[in-house]
Amino acid sequence: MIRGLALCGILVANVQPIAHVGDALVARTGGGDGAETWLGLLVHQRFFPIFSLLFGVGFSLLLESAGRRTGRPRLLLLRRLLTLLALGLAHMFLLWFGDILTVYAVVGLVVLLPSSWLPRWAVAGLAGVLIVAALVIGAGSYGLVPGLFLLGSALTRYGVIARIESGARGPALLFLVFAAAALPVAWVQQDTGNPKAMALAGLLTAGACICGVLLLLRTPLRSSLRVLFAPLGRMALTNYLSATALVLLIARLLGGPAEGWSTGTVLVIAGGILALQWVWSTLWLRRFRQGPLEWLWRWATWARRPPLRVSDR
């Protein structure tokens, strides 16, 4: 569900960059008026940290699972990252140069895979150092990826992910801390347009968002959130890549310079694509275990054809 929510925010942030006006958009996120200001405060650089953190979580979860099923789990993960690299390069050169999958694959190969030999305390410490260093030097979104990967891995290895829904006190306290810290930093971002403030505000807002969702999952809204976001999250790779093609198609149909799109237009485009993907994902997952690209990725990872249909054994 959290991955599905992050996917929604990432698409809203990516609509105009995909349409080749990313530089103009980033230049405006520190200021602007009205809806554009709120988009800069609530969306831009707020959701990619969640996606990056979850990638590190998924990596360590798969390493644990593979370790119980094969004697060479890291070889399996190497194939997984190389396959992701191939997908990312194809996405980058065929559709959109702003692809994030290539960055994820390279960072996974250089940082995440080697870290699997380190003790968990070293992974946690290195995660903190890399995140702080990226913020201090202003390394931008991509600069935060290694630290977030390692943070997700450390949370898994310390058992935090396994206990994530065991109580409400921890998420509630963290939500208050993240939200209280994010507000003044976001004010600085809006007042100055400082990219370092934007990066820090994005991290704090992402933390508040995750904790907020964990709290909502303990309410009657849990079933609604599952219906709304889980199908998108289970097919995140397929939906991320197909969204690029859909945005490019819409941009061609609309014509004219995309930098003239209003915030309302961006939200309508993103909402329409997400609605289509939700219907597609929900219907697909009734018959199949995974999305089509997720299935191919799993096949390449395990080097054997996995079952696809729900009825397959």
N, C-alpha and C positions, 0 to 999 in steps of 0.2 A: 504493500500500500504506500509506503514512504517513497519507494522508487517510482511508483506511478505518479505521485504528487510532484516529485522532483522533475519528472519528464514533462509535466504540464508547464511548470515554470520555465524550464529550459527552452521549450518551444516558443513561448511568448518572447523570451529574450532574443531568440535566434531568428525570428521572422525577417526582420530588416537586414541583419548581417548576411543571411542566406541570399537575400535579394541584392547583395553587393553594395550596401550603404553602411557597413559596420562602423567605419571610421567616423562618419557623421553622427551616428547614433551614440557611440561611446563619448564623443565630445560633449553631448548634451546631458548625459546622465547625472552630472554633478549640479545641474541647475535646471532652468526651464520652469514652466508654470503648469498648474493644473494637473491634468491626467498624466502628462509626460513626467512631471516631478514624482508623482506617486509610483509610476512605473520604474523610475530609477531607484526609488527608495525600497520598493517591495519585491522587485523581480531581478534586476540586473545584478549578477554576481551573488545572488541569494540561494540559488538552487544547485549550481554546479558543485559547491562543496558537499552537499548531501550525496550527489551522485558519486563523487570521488571517494567519500568516506565509505559508501556502500560497496564500491568496487574492492576496497581493501578488506571489508568484511567478507564479501563473497569469495575472495581469493583464499583467505585462511579457512573458511568453512569447507571449501572444496579440497584444500590440502589435507584437512582432517579426514574428510570422507574418502579421498583417494588413498590416504595412508592405510586405511582399513581394508582396502580392496586390491591394492597392488604394491609390489615391493619398490617401485620407482615412481612415487607420486610427483616428484618435481619434473620428471620427463613429461608427464601428462600435462602439467601446468605450463611447461615450455611450449608444447604444441598448442595449447589454448591461447597463449599470448601471441605466438607467431601467426595463428589464424586471425586473431583480432587485428594484428598489424596489417595483414593482407586486406582485410575488409576495410580498414581505415584508409589505407593508401588508395584503394579503388574508389572509396567515397570522396577522398580529397581531390583526386585528379579527374574523376568523371563528373562530379556534381558540385562540391563546395570545398574551397580551400581552408575553411575554418573548422574542418573536422577535428573532433576531440579524441576519436578512437585511436588514431595513430599515436597521439601523446600518451594515452593510457597504456598502450601496448609497449611503447619504448620505456616509459617509467616503470612499468611492471617488470620488464626484462632487466633493467639496470638497477632498480631499487628494491622492488617488492620480492622478486624471486630470490635474490641473494639474502634478503633479510630473513628468509625462512630458516636459515641456518643459525641465526642469532637467538640468544635467550630473549624471552619476552620483555624483560626489563630494559634491555638494550634497544629493542624496537620501540618501546614507549618513549624512552628518553630521546632517541633519534627523531621520532615524530615531533616531539615538542620543539627540539632545536631547529628542525627544518621549517616548521610553521612560523616560528618567531623570526627566523632569518629571512624568510620570504616576505613577511610583513615589514620588517625593518628596512630592507633594501628596496622594497617596492617591486618585487619580481612579477607582479601581476597574477592573473588567474592561473596560468600554467605553472608558475613557480610554487603555488600552494599544493599542487597535485601530489608530489612525493610525500610530503608530511601528512596529508590527509589519507593517502593510501596506507601509510604505516600506522596512523592512528586507528583506522578501521581494523587493521590486522591485530594491533595490540588489544583493542577492545574485545575481539573474538578470543584471542589466546588467554586473556584474563577471565574469560567466562561472563563478561558483562552482557554480551549479546544473548547468551543463553538465558540470562536472568532478566532480560529487558522488560518483561511484563510482570515481574514478580511483585512489584509494589508501586504505589503512586507517589510516595514521599520523595524519592530521589528525582524523578522527572519533574515533579512540581517545583522543588527547590531550584533545580537547574534552569527550569523555564523562567523563573523569576530573576535569577542571576543573569542569564543571557539577555532577557528582554530589557532589564534595567541598564545593562551595559551597552546594548545596541542603540538605545534611544539617543544618548548624547553623541555617540560616534556618528550615527546617521545624520544628526543635526550638523555636525562638522562637515560631513560629506556634502550635504546640501548647501551649506554656507560657503564652502571653499572649493568644492569640486576636487578635493585632494584624492588621488587614486589610492593612496595608502589607507585613508579613512574609509573609502569605498570597500576595499578588500577586507578590512577588519569588521566593518559593519555587516558585510556579507556573511562572514564566518559566524558572527554572533547571532545574526538573524536566522541563519541556517540551524544553529544549535537550538534556538528558541522554537523554531518550526518543528524540529524532530521531537523535542520534549512535549510540545503542544499536541502533536498527533498521538504520542503515547498516552497522554492524559485523556484525549477524546476516545481512544480505544477502550477505555474503562467506562464509557457511558453508553446509552442506547444507540448512539450514532455509529457504533462499531460496524454493524451490519451494512449500513448505508455507505460508509467509507470503503468497506471491502468491495461492495458492488461497483462503486464509482472508480476506484483507483487500482484495485488489484489486477484487473485484466490488462490495463495499460502497463503496469509494472512487470507482469509476467512475460510480456512481449516487448520489453523496453528496447532491445536491440533492433528488432524489426520495425518498431514504431519510430525510433530515432532516425533510422536511415530512410524510411519511406516518407517521413515528414519533409526531408530536404527536397525530394522529388516533387512533392505536392506543393510546397511553397514556390519552387521554381516554375511549376506549371501555372499556378495562380498569378504569379508576377507577369508571366508572358501573356496570360489572358487579359489582365487588367491594363497592361501597357503603361507607358509613361514612366517618369522617374519615381522609383520607390521611396526616395527621400521625402516625397510629398505626402506619403501616407500618414494619416493621423493615428493617434494612439487607439482610437476606436476601430479604425480599419485593421490595425495590427491585432487587436483583441478578437475581432470578428474572424479574421483569417485563422488565427491560432485556435479559437474555439471551434470553428467548423472542422478543421483538421482533426482535433482531438475527439470531437463527437463522432466523426467517421471512423477514427481508429478505435474508439471504444466499442462501437457496434461490431466492427470487424474482429477485434480481439475477443469480445464476448462470444460471438458466434463460432469463431475458430476454436476456442478453448473448450467448447462443449464437445467437440469431436476429437480434438488432438491434445496431446500432453503439453506441447510447447509451441511457440511461434515457429514459423518456417526457418528463419535465420538462427534462432536459438537452437533448433534441432540440428541444423547443419554444423553449428559451432560445437555442439556436444559430440557429434559424430567425429569431427576432426580432433577433439580433445581426447576422446577415449579410443580413437582409431578402430572403432567398430560401430556398425549401424545400430542406433538405439531405436526402441519402439516409438512410433509417432502417434498412432491412433490410440485413443483411450482404451479401446477394446483389445489392443495388442498386448501380448505377454512377452 
